[in-house]
Amino acid sequence: MSWKVIDVSSNISYRDAGVDIDKADRIVNQMRQLVSETWTDGVARDFGGFAAAFEPNWQDYKNPRLLACTDGVGTKLKLARKMDRLDSAGIDCVAMVVNDLITSGAKPLFFLDYISSNELKSDEVLQIVSGLAEGCKKAGCALIGGETAEMPGTYAEDDYEVVGFGVGIMDSEDSAICRQPKEGDLLIGLPSSGLHSNGFSLVRKLIDDKDWELSDIIEPLDRSLGQELIEPTRIYVKPVMEMMETGASAACAHITGGGLLDNVRRILPGELEAKIDWDNWQRPAVFSMLAQSGQISEDEMRRTFNLGVGMVLVARADQQDEVHKIAIEHDLDSFVIGEVVRKDEY
């Protein structure tokens, strides 16, 4: 049997391994003000414990039902970091979650985040949290907690992962919300604020292939490529909830990965499909620039990007004026992009 001699003359710490607990504690303390500014009446416990609590006003609902969503920002984070605009990624994270919640008629209640990196840098984490807080304010929900994780060796240097988790509430007995779409219903689009948070692996490949810099201004864009690409995802909570609660809209689809066809299909009964008139709205310049520069086919563009439509509402023909009216009240454009039709095989 061989014996090993253990050297006890030197100590090793968690910090030596790449994890600084004291720094993480300082970051959490700095978050407090940003987070507390989002709190609503339902927040029941101070920030910083092992769990956060929220107490909905159950009396407002006959048969309350909680819904939950989770999503992340994806590789758009890489561009946001290069632009030193990680706050935009925080808004994106909230938007991707709450925009999903409202498609089921759920009012967002609260939000939690998870931020991890090879090495957490306090200024960058605070940028992200400031964006999360801003997004929660826009959505009317409370940022009640989250987690930061420093994991050396897991991520490439300077990489971040930002993930969000949201819970909303709806009344399952409220027939005004989420009416089953019917043949003849109109499809009404609400404009996106740009690419939102999908298609960035393709965009980043194009940037590399073309040797573009984020500071470049590429025709027909009227601002730098980086500014265009990291524009935060639009949050549709307030106008869409109003449209659904008043019965102006029967259902809605958040246009993310898979584009218009795949996402609208998710909210239609099996015997129905979306007939979209692709010329019914003006696409933002960034989409034509990407298509032409990368020689990307129209089919690929339709499956990868939102093409300027971030949310699609299903409404009866006699309700379209009410949808447009509510959109205008929230400083949003709206436009009919097609209709619901019966599939040929039915």
Phi and psi in degrees as a GROMACS rama.xvg file:
@    title "Ramachandran Plot"
@    xaxis  label "Phi"
@    yaxis  label "Psi"
@TYPE xy
-99.3688  149.493  SER-2
-116.889  141.569  TRP-3
-105.942  140.886  LYS-4
-91.5249  123.863  VAL-5
-94.1256  126.054  ILE-6
-86.5861  112.641  ASP-7
-106.926  16.9141  VAL-8
-80.9998  -14.5389  SER-9
-129.968  151.36  SER-10
-107.218  150.714  ASN-11
-123.533  141.465  ILE-12
-119.264  168.791  SER-13
-60.881  -36.6466  TYR-14
-63.0232  -38.1417  ARG-15
-61.4433  -28.6686  ASP-16
-84.0335  -4.70442  ALA-17
109.035  3.40428  GLY-18
-117.859  120.147  VAL-19
-109.641  98.8257  ASP-20
-66.3075  -38.7747  ILE-21
-61.6927  -40.8902  ASP-22
-63.9893  -41.714  LYS-23
-61.7551  -40.0023  ALA-24
-63.238  -40.1834  ASP-25
-64.8286  -39.1591  ARG-26
-62.4717  -44.7984  ILE-27
-60.2208  -42.7536  VAL-28
-62.0872  -37.0597  ASN-29
-71.1568  -24.203  GLN-30
-71.5074  -24.7999  MET-31
-51.9356  -47.2416  ARG-32
-64.1248  -44.8677  GLN-33
-59.3985  -44.7452  LEU-34
-69.1814  -44.1696  VAL-35
-63.9493  -24.25  SER-36
-69.1247  -14.0505  GLU-37
-96.1222  -8.06537  THR-38
-66.446  139.437  TRP-39
-110.404  -178.551  THR-40
-61.121  -25.807  ASP-41
-78.7994  -12.3861  GLY-42
-66.8739  125.003  VAL-43
-112.757  -3.20379  ALA-44
-147.261  147.608  ARG-45
-63.5046  152.004  ASP-46
-69.8375  140.56  PHE-47
114.935  -3.25104  GLY-48
-82.4539  -166.98  GLY-49
-77.1935  -22.9982  PHE-50
-150.048  157.345  ALA-51
-109.288  149.495  ALA-52
-121.128  147.159  ALA-53
-141.494  134.06  PHE-54
-118.559  98.396  GLU-55
-65.1352  158.832  PRO-56
-84.3086  86.1228  ASN-57
-60.7335  -25.7686  TRP-58
-65.1604  -16.4244  GLN-59
-78.3781  -4.8251  ASP-60
-129.559  135.841  TYR-61
-73.3196  -45.0973  LYS-62
-138.319  78.3631  ASN-63
-66.6378  140.876  PRO-64
-133.402  130.877  ARG-65
-93.2217  139.253  LEU-66
-123.614  149.815  LEU-67
-135.26  145.385  ALA-68
-139.404  154.489  CYS-69
-141.398  148.213  THR-70
-165.885  170.123  ASP-71
-130.977  -175.077  GLY-72
-95.7117  -27.9175  VAL-73
76.8936  -157.816  GLY-74
-76.0426  -3.43735  THR-75
-58.9153  -26.0622  LYS-76
-55.569  -37.6591  LEU-77
-61.9365  -40.8573  LYS-78
-72.128  -39.4861  LEU-79
-61.8133  -37.8551  ALA-80
-68.9846  -41.9655  ARG-81
-61.4405  -31.9089  LYS-82
-85.5205  -1.02486  MET-83
55.0686  43.9616  ASP-84
-133.275  51.7038  ARG-85
-67.8338  -15.285  LEU-86
-61.5396  -34.9064  ASP-87
-62.8653  -34.5158  SER-88
-67.5445  -33.3277  ALA-89
-63.6708  -41.773  GLY-90
-63.9272  -43.7049  ILE-91
-55.1857  -44.0363  ASP-92
-61.0882  -46.3828  CYS-93
-63.7878  -45.3925  VAL-94
-59.5491  -43.99  ALA-95
-62.8168  -31.1703  MET-96
-82.2807  -52.779  VAL-97
-69.2031  -30.9532  VAL-98
-66.9246  -28.6974  ASN-99
-72.4733  -42.7382  ASP-100
-57.5995  -44.1024  LEU-101
-71.0541  -17.1863  ILE-102
-65.1891  -20.5204  THR-103
-97.8565  5.547  SER-104
82.6555  15.2604  GLY-105
-91.8339  129.91  ALA-106
-80.7304  121.945  LYS-107
-61.3205  131.511  PRO-108
-102.661  -55.0091  LEU-109
-148.724  165.857  PHE-110
-141.189  141.944  PHE-111
-129.069  153.694  LEU-112
-127.606  160.558  ASP-113
-134.189  120.09  TYR-114
-122.671  121.837  ILE-115
-134.984  155.43  SER-116
-162.297  165.808  SER-117
-61.2826  -42.279  ASN-118
-146.131  119.937  GLU-119
-76.4421  127.067  LEU-120
-111.499  124.447  LYS-121
-56.5174  -41.6316  SER-122
-65.7451  -35.9744  ASP-123
-74.4296  -40.5284  GLU-124
-62.4701  -40.9542  VAL-125
-67.4724  -32.7511  LEU-126
-59.814  -47.1918  GLN-127
-61.0277  -46.9108  ILE-128
-65.98  -35.4404  VAL-129
-62.6831  -37.0386  SER-130
-69.2899  -39.4164  GLY-131
-59.7585  -43.359  LEU-132
-64.4811  -42.6296  ALA-133
-63.0661  -42.7832  GLU-134
-62.7307  -40.771  GLY-135
-64.9781  -37.7521  CYS-136
-62.7496  -43.1416  LYS-137
-62.5433  -34.0139  LYS-138
-88.0631  -9.62448  ALA-139
72.2623  24.972  GLY-140
-118.582  163.787  CYS-141
-96.8194  134.652  ALA-142
-88.1058  103.479  LEU-143
-106.011  -3.30594  ILE-144
168.882  -177.645  GLY-145
172.86  -163.936  GLY-146
-148.143  138.765  GLU-147
-116.004  140.34  THR-148
-137.562  126.777  ALA-149
-103.764  115.274  GLU-150
-129.632  78.4584  MET-151
-59.7325  136.166  PRO-152
89.9987  -13.4165  GLY-153
-89.1134  -41.5687  THR-154
-108.344  156.192  TYR-155
-66.0999  158.161  ALA-156
-56.666  132.801  GLU-157
73.2529  3.85319  ASP-158
-79.6086  148.243  ASP-159
-128.531  154.537  TYR-160
-123.502  129.469  GLU-161
-128.427  119.28  VAL-162
-128.795  144.409  VAL-163
-124.311  154.155  GLY-164
-134.495  126.72  PHE-165
-129.884  148.343  GLY-166
-125.849  134.312  VAL-167
-127.516  171.928  GLY-168
-132.341  144.773  ILE-169
-144.339  164.923  MET-170
-102.283  112.829  ASP-171
-68.378  -11.2043  SER-172
-95.1401  0.265764  GLU-173
-83.7247  101.664  ASP-174
-73.7163  -11.1033  SER-175
-76.0135  -14.2247  ALA-176
-107.906  135.432  ILE-177
61.9425  49.0778  CYS-178
-65.3472  143.718  ARG-179
-63.9688  124.003  GLN-180
-58.8796  147.14  PRO-181
-128.139  159.935  LYS-182
-57.1909  133.405  GLU-183
96.6991  -13.6261  GLY-184
-62.2861  150.032  ASP-185
-91.1554  150.864  LEU-186
-104.872  117.594  LEU-187
-114.861  125.393  ILE-188
-94.7129  142.863  GLY-189
-107.937  135.883  LEU-190
-67.5218  144.26  PRO-191
-81.0305  167.671  SER-192
-97.0205  14.6098  SER-193
137.663  -140.114  GLY-194
-74.6257  -15.7489  LEU-195
58.9527  -123.418  HIS-196
-128.779  30.7831  SER-197
-128.151  147.991  ASN-198
88.5316  10.3655  GLY-199
-77.8451  -19.7722  PHE-200
-66.1863  -39.8727  SER-201
-67.9193  -42.3328  LEU-202
-61.5083  -44.7965  VAL-203
-66.1684  -34.4056  ARG-204
-64.53  -41.0818  LYS-205
-64.0783  -41.2759  LEU-206
-59.2813  -43.92  ILE-207
-66.5575  -44.6346  ASP-208
-62.6278  -35.4682  ASP-209
-92.8094  -2.78315  LYS-210
54.3815  38.5398  ASP-211
-76.8919  151.608  TRP-212
-106.789  149.134  GLU-213
-65.2416  -18.2703  LEU-214
-84.0002  -9.13267  SER-215
-66.5787  143.398  ASP-216
-107.557  112.872  ILE-217
-109.578  124.756  ILE-218
-59.5091  140.434  GLU-219
-96.1252  23.1897  PRO-220
-68.56  148.187  LEU-221
-109.6  13.3427  ASP-222
-148.593  175.425  ARG-223
-64.4652  155.509  SER-224
-57.6642  -43.4741  LEU-225
-62.4395  -44.2566  GLY-226
-61.7182  -38.6797  GLN-227
-65.954  -44.811  GLU-228
-73.3629  -33.0391  LEU-229
-94.2736  9.84833  ILE-230
-51.8663  125.28  GLU-231
-63.1339  151.601  PRO-232
-63.171  133.798  THR-233
-69.3815  139.188  ARG-234
-101.779  121.504  ILE-235
-103.652  10.5423  TYR-236
-54.3569  -55.3596  VAL-237
-65.4214  -49.1445  LYS-238
-67.321  -40.1359  PRO-239
-69.7023  -40.5528  VAL-240
-61.6579  -38.4522  MET-241
-65.5041  -41.7093  GLU-242
-63.2926  -39.8593  MET-243
-75.9887  -38.521  MET-244
-68.5279  -30.9358  GLU-245
-85.574  -7.62683  THR-246
84.5878  5.61828  GLY-247
-67.0854  -30.7002  ALA-248
-121.27  138.518  SER-249
-84.3296  -35.7134  ALA-250
-163.897  168.423  ALA-251
-151.039  159.251  CYS-252
-128.969  130.719  ALA-253
-85.2427  123.934  HIS-254
-90.3497  100.684  ILE-255
-120.95  -143.323  THR-256
-56.6649  132.555  GLY-257
104.953  -12.7344  GLY-258
70.7804  -164.778  GLY-259
-64.6238  -48.9835  LEU-260
-63.104  -49.3632  LEU-261
-65.425  -39.9655  ASP-262
-77.6019  -37.1348  ASN-263
-67.4978  -35.3693  VAL-264
-57.6593  -31.6903  ARG-265
-65.1404  -21.9754  ARG-266
-107.072  6.21855  ILE-267
-105.727  143.339  LEU-268
-59.5019  158.339  PRO-269
-60.0171  -26.6836  GLY-270
-85.8738  -4.02396  GLU-271
-115.06  158.73  LEU-272
-147.552  166.084  GLU-273
-92.4411  126.763  ALA-274
-104.188  107.15  LYS-275
-105.084  133.636  ILE-276
-96.2959  101.589  ASP-277
-70.2402  -9.05647  TRP-278
-100.44  8.75018  ASP-279
-84.2375  -4.23191  ASN-280
-144.737  160.634  TRP-281
-88.8911  117.217  GLN-282
-73.6996  138.374  ARG-283
-57.5953  149.868  PRO-284
-58.7358  -29.1883  ALA-285
-61.2755  -32.0445  VAL-286
-72.8344  -40.741  PHE-287
-67.563  -35.6822  SER-288
-63.014  -45.1329  MET-289
-65.1438  -44.3194  LEU-290
-61.9816  -45.2498  ALA-291
-71.9133  -42.5007  GLN-292
-67.4416  -38.2147  SER-293
-97.9065  2.14354  GLY-294
49.7576  47.0645  GLN-295
-85.1694  130.245  ILE-296
-66.0283  157.73  SER-297
-61.9365  -40.6189  GLU-298
-60.9239  -41.5995  ASP-299
-66.7428  -39.7621  GLU-300
-62.0813  -41.5372  MET-301
-68.8531  -30.5745  ARG-302
-85.9875  -19.9369  ARG-303
-102.276  -37.3089  THR-304
-119.993  163.803  PHE-305
-82.0952  -13.8222  ASN-306
57.1844  27.836  LEU-307
98.434  1.76095  GLY-308
-118.939  110.61  VAL-309
-92.036  -23.7048  GLY-310
-147.345  138.123  MET-311
-117.9  128.592  VAL-312
-104.895  140.571  LEU-313
-101.467  122.322  VAL-314
-141.379  148.71  ALA-315
-65.5306  152.234  ARG-316
-56.8116  -36.0464  ALA-317
-79.5462  0.183213  ASP-318
-108.071  -2.37399  GLN-319
-64.2979  -34.6705  GLN-320
-63.4252  -36.9314  ASP-321
-68.0304  -39.0202  GLU-322
-61.4093  -47.7833  VAL-323
-62.097  -39.2161  HIS-324
-62.6081  -47.3013  LYS-325
-64.7153  -39.7675  ILE-326
-59.6079  -45.9551  ALA-327
-61.017  -39.9836  ILE-328
-62.3581  -23.3437  GLU-329
-105.393  21.5348  HIS-330
58.3212  38.3228  ASP-331
-119.9  143.742  LEU-332
-80.7134  164.418  ASP-333
-155.263  149.659  SER-334
-156.363  142.517  PHE-335
-73.3338  125.58  VAL-336
-112.203  -3.33875  ILE-337
163.963  -160.039  GLY-338
-149.298  166.015  GLU-339
-91.5057  126.781  VAL-340
-128.754  163.336  VAL-341
-82.7476  138.699  ARG-342
-65.8943  147.238  LYS-343
-59.5757  -37.3661  ASP-344
-71.9342  -10.9761  GLU-345
